[in-house]
Amino acid sequence: MQIRHIANGQHSTPCQKRLCLNSVLIVSQALPYVALLIVLLFFIYAVIGMQVFGKVKPIDGEQINRNNNFQTFFQAVLLLFRYMQ
């Protein structure tokens, strides 16, 4: 309930607003590191997928087809991104 009041600006003091702003600034400084970690994990899993499943022959009409495979790095990253969603 109080979070909604702070977000709307009702009954909040300047100190509370400054505290919220400082919290957002501190969290936003860590976001590039989190994004870099996600990119690094994608890279590692794409390379592992290429090593393990890169030689599997794609067959149209099956789960592993010309759009869904680990034969190239770009296709591996796209496949991982597609399955993440």
PDB file of N, CA, C and O in Angstrom:
ATOM      1  N   MET A   1       0.827  -1.191   0.000  1.00  0.00           N
ATOM      2  CA  MET A   1       0.000   0.000   0.000  1.00  0.00           C
ATOM      3  C   MET A   1       0.872   1.256   0.000  1.00  0.00           C
ATOM      4  O   MET A   1       0.588   2.210  -0.724  1.00  0.00           O
ATOM      5  N   GLN A   2       1.935   1.256   0.813  1.00  0.00           N
ATOM      6  CA  GLN A   2       2.778   2.430   0.890  1.00  0.00           C
ATOM      7  C   GLN A   2       3.598   2.617  -0.386  1.00  0.00           C
ATOM      8  O   GLN A   2       3.929   3.744  -0.753  1.00  0.00           O
ATOM      9  N   ILE A   3       3.921   1.529  -1.053  1.00  0.00           N
ATOM     10  CA  ILE A   3       4.669   1.646  -2.302  1.00  0.00           C
ATOM     11  C   ILE A   3       3.847   2.410  -3.330  1.00  0.00           C
ATOM     12  O   ILE A   3       4.380   3.236  -4.070  1.00  0.00           O
ATOM     13  N   ARG A   4       2.558   2.133  -3.372  1.00  0.00           N
ATOM     14  CA  ARG A   4       1.690   2.842  -4.308  1.00  0.00           C
ATOM     15  C   ARG A   4       1.633   4.328  -3.977  1.00  0.00           C
ATOM     16  O   ARG A   4       1.615   5.166  -4.878  1.00  0.00           O
ATOM     17  N   HIS A   5       1.604   4.658  -2.689  1.00  0.00           N
ATOM     18  CA  HIS A   5       1.582   6.062  -2.284  1.00  0.00           C
ATOM     19  C   HIS A   5       2.880   6.758  -2.660  1.00  0.00           C
ATOM     20  O   HIS A   5       2.868   7.909  -3.096  1.00  0.00           O
ATOM     21  N   ILE A   6       3.989   6.070  -2.495  1.00  0.00           N
ATOM     22  CA  ILE A   6       5.282   6.665  -2.857  1.00  0.00           C
ATOM     23  C   ILE A   6       5.357   6.845  -4.368  1.00  0.00           C
ATOM     24  O   ILE A   6       5.833   7.872  -4.850  1.00  0.00           O
ATOM     25  N   ALA A   7       4.888   5.846  -5.117  1.00  0.00           N
ATOM     26  CA  ALA A   7       4.935   5.937  -6.578  1.00  0.00           C
ATOM     27  C   ALA A   7       4.043   7.060  -7.088  1.00  0.00           C
ATOM     28  O   ALA A   7       4.400   7.744  -8.047  1.00  0.00           O
ATOM     29  N   ASN A   8       2.905   7.257  -6.468  1.00  0.00           N
ATOM     30  CA  ASN A   8       2.000   8.319  -6.887  1.00  0.00           C
ATOM     31  C   ASN A   8       2.423   9.684  -6.352  1.00  0.00           C
ATOM     32  O   ASN A   8       1.941  10.711  -6.829  1.00  0.00           O
ATOM     33  N   GLY A   9       3.299   9.705  -5.386  1.00  0.00           N
ATOM     34  CA  GLY A   9       3.745  10.969  -4.820  1.00  0.00           C
ATOM     35  C   GLY A   9       2.861  11.459  -3.687  1.00  0.00           C
ATOM     36  O   GLY A   9       3.025  12.581  -3.206  1.00  0.00           O
ATOM     37  N   GLN A  10       1.939  10.635  -3.265  1.00  0.00           N
ATOM     38  CA  GLN A  10       1.047  11.043  -2.186  1.00  0.00           C
ATOM     39  C   GLN A  10       1.714  10.761  -0.840  1.00  0.00           C
ATOM     40  O   GLN A  10       2.250   9.675  -0.618  1.00  0.00           O
ATOM     41  N   HIS A  11       1.677  11.711   0.017  1.00  0.00           N
ATOM     42  CA  HIS A  11       2.178  11.574   1.388  1.00  0.00           C
ATOM     43  C   HIS A  11       3.656  11.178   1.419  1.00  0.00           C
ATOM     44  O   HIS A  11       4.086  10.483   2.339  1.00  0.00           O
ATOM     45  N   SER A  12       4.415  11.600   0.454  1.00  0.00           N
ATOM     46  CA  SER A  12       5.838  11.280   0.479  1.00  0.00           C
ATOM     47  C   SER A  12       6.634  12.556   0.723  1.00  0.00           C
ATOM     48  O   SER A  12       6.313  13.629   0.212  1.00  0.00           O
ATOM     49  N   THR A  13       7.647  12.403   1.497  1.00  0.00           N
ATOM     50  CA  THR A  13       8.503  13.538   1.815  1.00  0.00           C
ATOM     51  C   THR A  13       9.610  13.630   0.770  1.00  0.00           C
ATOM     52  O   THR A  13       9.862  12.665   0.048  1.00  0.00           O
ATOM     53  N   PRO A  14      10.262  14.764   0.684  1.00  0.00           N
ATOM     54  CA  PRO A  14      11.395  14.868  -0.256  1.00  0.00           C
ATOM     55  C   PRO A  14      12.489  13.845   0.037  1.00  0.00           C
ATOM     56  O   PRO A  14      13.193  13.409  -0.875  1.00  0.00           O
ATOM     57  N   CYS A  15      12.634  13.466   1.289  1.00  0.00           N
ATOM     58  CA  CYS A  15      13.638  12.471   1.658  1.00  0.00           C
ATOM     59  C   CYS A  15      13.295  11.109   1.047  1.00  0.00           C
ATOM     60  O   CYS A  15      14.183  10.402   0.569  1.00  0.00           O
ATOM     61  N   GLN A  16      12.013  10.741   1.063  1.00  0.00           N
ATOM     62  CA  GLN A  16      11.596   9.469   0.478  1.00  0.00           C
ATOM     63  C   GLN A  16      11.786   9.473  -1.035  1.00  0.00           C
ATOM     64  O   GLN A  16      12.201   8.468  -1.612  1.00  0.00           O
ATOM     65  N   LYS A  17      11.485  10.594  -1.676  1.00  0.00           N
ATOM     66  CA  LYS A  17      11.667  10.685  -3.117  1.00  0.00           C
ATOM     67  C   LYS A  17      13.146  10.585  -3.478  1.00  0.00           C
ATOM     68  O   LYS A  17      13.503   9.925  -4.454  1.00  0.00           O
ATOM     69  N   ARG A  18      13.998  11.227  -2.707  1.00  0.00           N
ATOM     70  CA  ARG A  18      15.435  11.177  -2.953  1.00  0.00           C
ATOM     71  C   ARG A  18      15.964   9.761  -2.733  1.00  0.00           C
ATOM     72  O   ARG A  18      16.842   9.303  -3.464  1.00  0.00           O
ATOM     73  N   LEU A  19      15.432   9.070  -1.727  1.00  0.00           N
ATOM     74  CA  LEU A  19      15.842   7.698  -1.460  1.00  0.00           C
ATOM     75  C   LEU A  19      15.461   6.785  -2.625  1.00  0.00           C
ATOM     76  O   LEU A  19      16.248   5.932  -3.033  1.00  0.00           O
ATOM     77  N   CYS A  20      14.265   6.966  -3.152  1.00  0.00           N
ATOM     78  CA  CYS A  20      13.833   6.172  -4.312  1.00  0.00           C
ATOM     79  C   CYS A  20      14.702   6.466  -5.523  1.00  0.00           C
ATOM     80  O   CYS A  20      15.084   5.546  -6.247  1.00  0.00           O
ATOM     81  N   LEU A  21      15.018   7.726  -5.752  1.00  0.00           N
ATOM     82  CA  LEU A  21      15.856   8.096  -6.894  1.00  0.00           C
ATOM     83  C   LEU A  21      17.256   7.522  -6.747  1.00  0.00           C
ATOM     84  O   LEU A  21      17.824   7.022  -7.718  1.00  0.00           O
ATOM     85  N   ASN A  22      17.814   7.588  -5.556  1.00  0.00           N
ATOM     86  CA  ASN A  22      19.139   7.009  -5.320  1.00  0.00           C
ATOM     87  C   ASN A  22      19.127   5.498  -5.535  1.00  0.00           C
ATOM     88  O   ASN A  22      20.081   4.944  -6.082  1.00  0.00           O
ATOM     89  N   SER A  23      18.067   4.834  -5.115  1.00  0.00           N
ATOM     90  CA  SER A  23      17.963   3.389  -5.307  1.00  0.00           C
ATOM     91  C   SER A  23      17.918   3.045  -6.790  1.00  0.00           C
ATOM     92  O   SER A  23      18.573   2.100  -7.230  1.00  0.00           O
ATOM     93  N   VAL A  24      17.157   3.798  -7.552  1.00  0.00           N
ATOM     94  CA  VAL A  24      17.070   3.554  -8.994  1.00  0.00           C
ATOM     95  C   VAL A  24      18.426   3.793  -9.651  1.00  0.00           C
ATOM     96  O   VAL A  24      18.817   3.028 -10.532  1.00  0.00           O
ATOM     97  N   LEU A  25      19.137   4.808  -9.256  1.00  0.00           N
ATOM     98  CA  LEU A  25      20.454   5.093  -9.825  1.00  0.00           C
ATOM     99  C   LEU A  25      21.462   3.996  -9.494  1.00  0.00           C
ATOM    100  O   LEU A  25      22.268   3.620 -10.346  1.00  0.00           O
ATOM    101  N   ILE A  26      21.426   3.493  -8.299  1.00  0.00           N
ATOM    102  CA  ILE A  26      22.351   2.427  -7.904  1.00  0.00           C
ATOM    103  C   ILE A  26      22.052   1.144  -8.681  1.00  0.00           C
ATOM    104  O   ILE A  26      22.971   0.466  -9.141  1.00  0.00           O
ATOM    105  N   VAL A  27      20.776   0.816  -8.825  1.00  0.00           N
ATOM    106  CA  VAL A  27      20.399  -0.387  -9.564  1.00  0.00           C
ATOM    107  C   VAL A  27      20.742  -0.241 -11.041  1.00  0.00           C
ATOM    108  O   VAL A  27      21.181  -1.204 -11.668  1.00  0.00           O
ATOM    109  N   SER A  28      20.550   0.947 -11.605  1.00  0.00           N
ATOM    110  CA  SER A  28      20.821   1.137 -13.029  1.00  0.00           C
ATOM    111  C   SER A  28      22.312   1.030 -13.341  1.00  0.00           C
ATOM    112  O   SER A  28      22.671   0.743 -14.484  1.00  0.00           O
ATOM    113  N   GLN A  29      23.180   1.248 -12.377  1.00  0.00           N
ATOM    114  CA  GLN A  29      24.612   1.086 -12.594  1.00  0.00           C
ATOM    115  C   GLN A  29      24.996  -0.378 -12.761  1.00  0.00           C
ATOM    116  O   GLN A  29      26.004  -0.680 -13.399  1.00  0.00           O
ATOM    117  N   ALA A  30      24.212  -1.287 -12.201  1.00  0.00           N
ATOM    118  CA  ALA A  30      24.521  -2.712 -12.288  1.00  0.00           C
ATOM    119  C   ALA A  30      23.927  -3.356 -13.542  1.00  0.00           C
ATOM    120  O   ALA A  30      24.303  -4.479 -13.879  1.00  0.00           O
ATOM    121  N   LEU A  31      23.023  -2.690 -14.234  1.00  0.00           N
ATOM    122  CA  LEU A  31      22.367  -3.290 -15.396  1.00  0.00           C
ATOM    123  C   LEU A  31      23.326  -3.670 -16.521  1.00  0.00           C
ATOM    124  O   LEU A  31      23.137  -4.736 -17.107  1.00  0.00           O
ATOM    125  N   PRO A  32      24.332  -2.881 -16.864  1.00  0.00           N
ATOM    126  CA  PRO A  32      25.256  -3.334 -17.917  1.00  0.00           C
ATOM    127  C   PRO A  32      25.986  -4.627 -17.558  1.00  0.00           C
ATOM    128  O   PRO A  32      26.257  -5.445 -18.437  1.00  0.00           O
ATOM    129  N   TYR A  33      26.304  -4.818 -16.291  1.00  0.00           N
ATOM    130  CA  TYR A  33      26.975  -6.051 -15.876  1.00  0.00           C
ATOM    131  C   TYR A  33      26.044  -7.250 -15.998  1.00  0.00           C
ATOM    132  O   TYR A  33      26.482  -8.335 -16.380  1.00  0.00           O
ATOM    133  N   VAL A  34      24.784  -7.069 -15.685  1.00  0.00           N
ATOM    134  CA  VAL A  34      23.806  -8.150 -15.836  1.00  0.00           C
ATOM    135  C   VAL A  34      23.621  -8.485 -17.314  1.00  0.00           C
ATOM    136  O   VAL A  34      23.544  -9.659 -17.676  1.00  0.00           O
ATOM    137  N   ALA A  35      23.549  -7.466 -18.168  1.00  0.00           N
ATOM    138  CA  ALA A  35      23.420  -7.699 -19.608  1.00  0.00           C
ATOM    139  C   ALA A  35      24.659  -8.404 -20.150  1.00  0.00           C
ATOM    140  O   ALA A  35      24.542  -9.297 -20.989  1.00  0.00           O
ATOM    141  N   LEU A  36      25.832  -8.020 -19.686  1.00  0.00           N
ATOM    142  CA  LEU A  36      27.062  -8.672 -20.119  1.00  0.00           C
ATOM    143  C   LEU A  36      27.091 -10.136 -19.688  1.00  0.00           C
ATOM    144  O   LEU A  36      27.554 -10.993 -20.440  1.00  0.00           O
ATOM    145  N   LEU A  37      26.611 -10.421 -18.505  1.00  0.00           N
ATOM    146  CA  LEU A  37      26.537 -11.805 -18.028  1.00  0.00           C
ATOM    147  C   LEU A  37      25.603 -12.638 -18.892  1.00  0.00           C
ATOM    148  O   LEU A  37      25.912 -13.787 -19.208  1.00  0.00           O
ATOM    149  N   ILE A  38      24.464 -12.072 -19.277  1.00  0.00           N
ATOM    150  CA  ILE A  38      23.519 -12.792 -20.133  1.00  0.00           C
ATOM    151  C   ILE A  38      24.132 -13.053 -21.506  1.00  0.00           C
ATOM    152  O   ILE A  38      23.987 -14.146 -22.052  1.00  0.00           O
ATOM    153  N   VAL A  39      24.816 -12.056 -22.067  1.00  0.00           N
ATOM    154  CA  VAL A  39      25.476 -12.239 -23.370  1.00  0.00           C
ATOM    155  C   VAL A  39      26.555 -13.316 -23.268  1.00  0.00           C
ATOM    156  O   VAL A  39      26.695 -14.137 -24.175  1.00  0.00           O
ATOM    157  N   LEU A  40      27.312 -13.320 -22.185  1.00  0.00           N
ATOM    158  CA  LEU A  40      28.345 -14.322 -21.989  1.00  0.00           C
ATOM    159  C   LEU A  40      27.752 -15.727 -21.893  1.00  0.00           C
ATOM    160  O   LEU A  40      28.295 -16.670 -22.467  1.00  0.00           O
ATOM    161  N   LEU A  41      26.648 -15.867 -21.175  1.00  0.00           N
ATOM    162  CA  LEU A  41      25.981 -17.163 -21.071  1.00  0.00           C
ATOM    163  C   LEU A  41      25.457 -17.623 -22.430  1.00  0.00           C
ATOM    164  O   LEU A  41      25.571 -18.801 -22.771  1.00  0.00           O
ATOM    165  N   PHE A  42      24.885 -16.707 -23.204  1.00  0.00           N
ATOM    166  CA  PHE A  42      24.427 -17.054 -24.554  1.00  0.00           C
ATOM    167  C   PHE A  42      25.600 -17.533 -25.399  1.00  0.00           C
ATOM    168  O   PHE A  42      25.478 -18.524 -26.119  1.00  0.00           O
ATOM    169  N   PHE A  43      26.734 -16.842 -25.320  1.00  0.00           N
ATOM    170  CA  PHE A  43      27.906 -17.225 -26.089  1.00  0.00           C
ATOM    171  C   PHE A  43      28.364 -18.629 -25.710  1.00  0.00           C
ATOM    172  O   PHE A  43      28.621 -19.459 -26.582  1.00  0.00           O
ATOM    173  N   ILE A  44      28.466 -18.893 -24.410  1.00  0.00           N
ATOM    174  CA  ILE A  44      28.928 -20.204 -23.941  1.00  0.00           C
ATOM    175  C   ILE A  44      27.983 -21.305 -24.388  1.00  0.00           C
ATOM    176  O   ILE A  44      28.432 -22.328 -24.904  1.00  0.00           O
ATOM    177  N   TYR A  45      26.672 -21.116 -24.200  1.00  0.00           N
ATOM    178  CA  TYR A  45      25.714 -22.150 -24.583  1.00  0.00           C
ATOM    179  C   TYR A  45      25.646 -22.324 -26.098  1.00  0.00           C
ATOM    180  O   TYR A  45      25.409 -23.436 -26.569  1.00  0.00           O
ATOM    181  N   ALA A  46      25.844 -21.267 -26.867  1.00  0.00           N
ATOM    182  CA  ALA A  46      25.851 -21.387 -28.321  1.00  0.00           C
ATOM    183  C   ALA A  46      27.047 -22.205 -28.781  1.00  0.00           C
ATOM    184  O   ALA A  46      26.909 -23.059 -29.657  1.00  0.00           O
ATOM    185  N   VAL A  47      28.215 -21.960 -28.206  1.00  0.00           N
ATOM    186  CA  VAL A  47      29.405 -22.723 -28.583  1.00  0.00           C
ATOM    187  C   VAL A  47      29.262 -24.186 -28.164  1.00  0.00           C
ATOM    188  O   VAL A  47      29.615 -25.085 -28.928  1.00  0.00           O
ATOM    189  N   ILE A  48      28.752 -24.429 -26.969  1.00  0.00           N
ATOM    190  CA  ILE A  48      28.536 -25.816 -26.529  1.00  0.00           C
ATOM    191  C   ILE A  48      27.521 -26.504 -27.439  1.00  0.00           C
ATOM    192  O   ILE A  48      27.713 -27.659 -27.818  1.00  0.00           O
ATOM    193  N   GLY A  49      26.446 -25.804 -27.792  1.00  0.00           N
ATOM    194  CA  GLY A  49      25.445 -26.382 -28.697  1.00  0.00           C
ATOM    195  C   GLY A  49      26.028 -26.686 -30.063  1.00  0.00           C
ATOM    196  O   GLY A  49      25.685 -27.701 -30.670  1.00  0.00           O
ATOM    197  N   MET A  50      26.904 -25.824 -30.557  1.00  0.00           N
ATOM    198  CA  MET A  50      27.550 -26.082 -31.843  1.00  0.00           C
ATOM    199  C   MET A  50      28.445 -27.314 -31.760  1.00  0.00           C
ATOM    200  O   MET A  50      28.496 -28.103 -32.704  1.00  0.00           O
ATOM    201  N   GLN A  51      29.143 -27.487 -30.656  1.00  0.00           N
ATOM    202  CA  GLN A  51      30.023 -28.639 -30.507  1.00  0.00           C
ATOM    203  C   GLN A  51      29.244 -29.944 -30.364  1.00  0.00           C
ATOM    204  O   GLN A  51      29.651 -30.973 -30.902  1.00  0.00           O
ATOM    205  N   VAL A  52      28.138 -29.905 -29.648  1.00  0.00           N
ATOM    206  CA  VAL A  52      27.380 -31.129 -29.385  1.00  0.00           C
ATOM    207  C   VAL A  52      26.411 -31.456 -30.522  1.00  0.00           C
ATOM    208  O   VAL A  52      26.318 -32.610 -30.940  1.00  0.00           O
ATOM    209  N   PHE A  53      25.683 -30.444 -31.030  1.00  0.00           N
ATOM    210  CA  PHE A  53      24.621 -30.696 -32.000  1.00  0.00           C
ATOM    211  C   PHE A  53      24.913 -30.134 -33.391  1.00  0.00           C
ATOM    212  O   PHE A  53      24.026 -30.140 -34.245  1.00  0.00           O
ATOM    213  N   GLY A  54      26.109 -29.659 -33.636  1.00  0.00           N
ATOM    214  CA  GLY A  54      26.425 -29.023 -34.907  1.00  0.00           C
ATOM    215  C   GLY A  54      26.407 -29.952 -36.097  1.00  0.00           C
ATOM    216  O   GLY A  54      26.170 -29.499 -37.218  1.00  0.00           O
ATOM    217  N   LYS A  55      26.647 -31.228 -35.899  1.00  0.00           N
ATOM    218  CA  LYS A  55      26.714 -32.195 -37.001  1.00  0.00           C
ATOM    219  C   LYS A  55      25.374 -32.873 -37.290  1.00  0.00           C
ATOM    220  O   LYS A  55      25.283 -33.684 -38.212  1.00  0.00           O
ATOM    221  N   VAL A  56      24.338 -32.555 -36.521  1.00  0.00           N
ATOM    222  CA  VAL A  56      23.019 -33.159 -36.745  1.00  0.00           C
ATOM    223  C   VAL A  56      22.442 -32.589 -38.033  1.00  0.00           C
ATOM    224  O   VAL A  56      22.374 -31.373 -38.207  1.00  0.00           O
ATOM    225  N   LYS A  57      22.029 -33.473 -38.932  1.00  0.00           N
ATOM    226  CA  LYS A  57      21.523 -33.045 -40.228  1.00  0.00           C
ATOM    227  C   LYS A  57      20.107 -32.480 -40.087  1.00  0.00           C
ATOM    228  O   LYS A  57      19.224 -33.159 -39.564  1.00  0.00           O
ATOM    229  N   PRO A  58      19.882 -31.250 -40.546  1.00  0.00           N
ATOM    230  CA  PRO A  58      18.525 -30.689 -40.482  1.00  0.00           C
ATOM    231  C   PRO A  58      17.618 -31.331 -41.530  1.00  0.00           C
ATOM    232  O   PRO A  58      18.019 -31.525 -42.677  1.00  0.00           O
ATOM    233  N   ILE A  59      16.397 -31.657 -41.123  1.00  0.00           N
ATOM    234  CA  ILE A  59      15.396 -32.247 -42.009  1.00  0.00           C
ATOM    235  C   ILE A  59      14.154 -31.370 -41.943  1.00  0.00           C
ATOM    236  O   ILE A  59      13.606 -31.145 -40.864  1.00  0.00           O
ATOM    237  N   ASP A  60      13.708 -30.874 -43.097  1.00  0.00           N
ATOM    238  CA  ASP A  60      12.500 -30.044 -43.116  1.00  0.00           C
ATOM    239  C   ASP A  60      11.296 -30.852 -42.660  1.00  0.00           C
ATOM    240  O   ASP A  60      11.154 -32.023 -43.012  1.00  0.00           O
ATOM    241  N   GLY A  61      10.442 -30.229 -41.884  1.00  0.00           N
ATOM    242  CA  GLY A  61       9.258 -30.893 -41.342  1.00  0.00           C
ATOM    243  C   GLY A  61       9.507 -31.517 -39.979  1.00  0.00           C
ATOM    244  O   GLY A  61       8.566 -32.003 -39.351  1.00  0.00           O
ATOM    245  N   GLU A  62      10.740 -31.518 -39.506  1.00  0.00           N
ATOM    246  CA  GLU A  62      11.085 -32.070 -38.198  1.00  0.00           C
ATOM    247  C   GLU A  62      11.417 -30.930 -37.242  1.00  0.00           C
ATOM    248  O   GLU A  62      11.383 -29.759 -37.622  1.00  0.00           O
ATOM    249  N   GLN A  63      11.736 -31.282 -36.000  1.00  0.00           N
ATOM    250  CA  GLN A  63      12.103 -30.261 -35.016  1.00  0.00           C
ATOM    251  C   GLN A  63      13.422 -29.585 -35.376  1.00  0.00           C
ATOM    252  O   GLN A  63      13.587 -28.382 -35.168  1.00  0.00           O
ATOM    253  N   ILE A  64      14.354 -30.356 -35.912  1.00  0.00           N
ATOM    254  CA  ILE A  64      15.640 -29.791 -36.330  1.00  0.00           C
ATOM    255  C   ILE A  64      15.568 -29.595 -37.836  1.00  0.00           C
ATOM    256  O   ILE A  64      15.688 -30.552 -38.601  1.00  0.00           O
ATOM    257  N   ASN A  65      15.370 -28.351 -38.258  1.00  0.00           N
ATOM    258  CA  ASN A  65      15.247 -28.043 -39.684  1.00  0.00           C
ATOM    259  C   ASN A  65      16.228 -26.938 -40.051  1.00  0.00           C
ATOM    260  O   ASN A  65      17.115 -26.614 -39.261  1.00  0.00           O
ATOM    261  N   ARG A  66      16.084 -26.360 -41.229  1.00  0.00           N
ATOM    262  CA  ARG A  66      17.065 -25.360 -41.659  1.00  0.00           C
ATOM    263  C   ARG A  66      17.000 -24.080 -40.847  1.00  0.00           C
ATOM    264  O   ARG A  66      17.950 -23.297 -40.885  1.00  0.00           O
ATOM    265  N   ASN A  67      15.932 -23.834 -40.122  1.00  0.00           N
ATOM    266  CA  ASN A  67      15.824 -22.645 -39.266  1.00  0.00           C
ATOM    267  C   ASN A  67      16.125 -22.944 -37.806  1.00  0.00           C
ATOM    268  O   ASN A  67      16.363 -22.023 -37.025  1.00  0.00           O
ATOM    269  N   ASN A  68      16.120 -24.200 -37.430  1.00  0.00           N
ATOM    270  CA  ASN A  68      16.301 -24.631 -36.043  1.00  0.00           C
ATOM    271  C   ASN A  68      17.491 -25.569 -35.952  1.00  0.00           C
ATOM    272  O   ASN A  68      17.307 -26.787 -35.944  1.00  0.00           O
ATOM    273  N   ASN A  69      18.697 -25.044 -35.883  1.00  0.00           N
ATOM    274  CA  ASN A  69      19.858 -25.918 -35.752  1.00  0.00           C
ATOM    275  C   ASN A  69      21.023 -25.161 -35.146  1.00  0.00           C
ATOM    276  O   ASN A  69      20.970 -23.945 -34.959  1.00  0.00           O
ATOM    277  N   PHE A  70      22.071 -25.903 -34.844  1.00  0.00           N
ATOM    278  CA  PHE A  70      23.272 -25.332 -34.230  1.00  0.00           C
ATOM    279  C   PHE A  70      24.456 -25.389 -35.194  1.00  0.00           C
ATOM    280  O   PHE A  70      25.597 -25.494 -34.743  1.00  0.00           O
ATOM    281  N   GLN A  71      24.226 -25.325 -36.489  1.00  0.00           N
ATOM    282  CA  GLN A  71      25.323 -25.471 -37.440  1.00  0.00           C
ATOM    283  C   GLN A  71      26.243 -24.250 -37.475  1.00  0.00           C
ATOM    284  O   GLN A  71      27.453 -24.405 -37.638  1.00  0.00           O
ATOM    285  N   THR A  72      25.707 -23.061 -37.330  1.00  0.00           N
ATOM    286  CA  THR A  72      26.541 -21.851 -37.286  1.00  0.00           C
ATOM    287  C   THR A  72      26.295 -21.124 -35.970  1.00  0.00           C
ATOM    288  O   THR A  72      25.301 -21.361 -35.284  1.00  0.00           O
ATOM    289  N   PHE A  73      27.220 -20.239 -35.636  1.00  0.00           N
ATOM    290  CA  PHE A  73      27.101 -19.498 -34.380  1.00  0.00           C
ATOM    291  C   PHE A  73      25.856 -18.620 -34.376  1.00  0.00           C
ATOM    292  O   PHE A  73      25.141 -18.554 -33.376  1.00  0.00           O
ATOM    293  N   PHE A  74      25.599 -17.949 -35.488  1.00  0.00           N
ATOM    294  CA  PHE A  74      24.429 -17.065 -35.570  1.00  0.00           C
ATOM    295  C   PHE A  74      23.135 -17.848 -35.393  1.00  0.00           C
ATOM    296  O   PHE A  74      22.243 -17.412 -34.664  1.00  0.00           O
ATOM    297  N   GLN A  75      23.023 -18.998 -36.051  1.00  0.00           N
ATOM    298  CA  GLN A  75      21.824 -19.826 -35.897  1.00  0.00           C
ATOM    299  C   GLN A  75      21.700 -20.359 -34.478  1.00  0.00           C
ATOM    300  O   GLN A  75      20.592 -20.478 -33.955  1.00  0.00           O
ATOM    301  N   ALA A  76      22.819 -20.680 -33.854  1.00  0.00           N
ATOM    302  CA  ALA A  76      22.793 -21.178 -32.479  1.00  0.00           C
ATOM    303  C   ALA A  76      22.285 -20.110 -31.513  1.00  0.00           C
ATOM    304  O   ALA A  76      21.474 -20.396 -30.633  1.00  0.00           O
ATOM    305  N   VAL A  77      22.767 -18.881 -31.684  1.00  0.00           N
ATOM    306  CA  VAL A  77      22.316 -17.792 -30.804  1.00  0.00           C
ATOM    307  C   VAL A  77      20.836 -17.502 -31.028  1.00  0.00           C
ATOM    308  O   VAL A  77      20.092 -17.294 -30.070  1.00  0.00           O
ATOM    309  N   LEU A  78      20.407 -17.488 -32.287  1.00  0.00           N
ATOM    310  CA  LEU A  78      18.984 -17.266 -32.567  1.00  0.00           C
ATOM    311  C   LEU A  78      18.113 -18.360 -31.969  1.00  0.00           C
ATOM    312  O   LEU A  78      17.041 -18.089 -31.428  1.00  0.00           O
ATOM    313  N   LEU A  79      18.580 -19.590 -32.070  1.00  0.00           N
ATOM    314  CA  LEU A  79      17.819 -20.709 -31.501  1.00  0.00           C
ATOM    315  C   LEU A  79      17.706 -20.573 -29.985  1.00  0.00           C
ATOM    316  O   LEU A  79      16.633 -20.783 -29.419  1.00  0.00           O
ATOM    317  N   LEU A  80      18.804 -20.224 -29.331  1.00  0.00           N
ATOM    318  CA  LEU A  80      18.761 -20.042 -27.878  1.00  0.00           C
ATOM    319  C   LEU A  80      17.835 -18.897 -27.494  1.00  0.00           C
ATOM    320  O   LEU A  80      17.070 -19.008 -26.536  1.00  0.00           O
ATOM    321  N   PHE A  81      17.902 -17.799 -28.240  1.00  0.00           N
ATOM    322  CA  PHE A  81      17.034 -16.665 -27.946  1.00  0.00           C
ATOM    323  C   PHE A  81      15.572 -17.027 -28.164  1.00  0.00           C
ATOM    324  O   PHE A  81      14.707 -16.624 -27.387  1.00  0.00           O
ATOM    325  N   ARG A  82      15.295 -17.784 -29.216  1.00  0.00           N
ATOM    326  CA  ARG A  82      13.923 -18.196 -29.505  1.00  0.00           C
ATOM    327  C   ARG A  82      13.366 -19.086 -28.398  1.00  0.00           C
ATOM    328  O   ARG A  82      12.207 -18.946 -28.008  1.00  0.00           O
ATOM    329  N   TYR A  83      14.186 -19.994 -27.896  1.00  0.00           N
ATOM    330  CA  TYR A  83      13.695 -20.894 -26.843  1.00  0.00           C
ATOM    331  C   TYR A  83      13.678 -20.259 -25.474  1.00  0.00           C
ATOM    332  O   TYR A  83      13.050 -20.783 -24.554  1.00  0.00           O
ATOM    333  N   MET A  84      14.364 -19.128 -25.322  1.00  0.00           N
ATOM    334  CA  MET A  84      14.328 -18.421 -24.043  1.00  0.00           C
ATOM    335  C   MET A  84      12.961 -17.773 -23.824  1.00  0.00           C
ATOM    336  O   MET A  84      12.503 -17.652 -22.688  1.00  0.00           O
ATOM    337  N   GLN A  85      12.319 -17.364 -24.896  1.00  0.00           N
ATOM    338  CA  GLN A  85      11.044 -16.662 -24.772  1.00  0.00           C
ATOM    339  C   GLN A  85       9.971 -17.600 -24.480  1.00  0.00           C
ATOM    340  O   GLN A  85       8.818 -17.194 -24.339  1.00  0.00           O
TER     341      GLN A  85
END
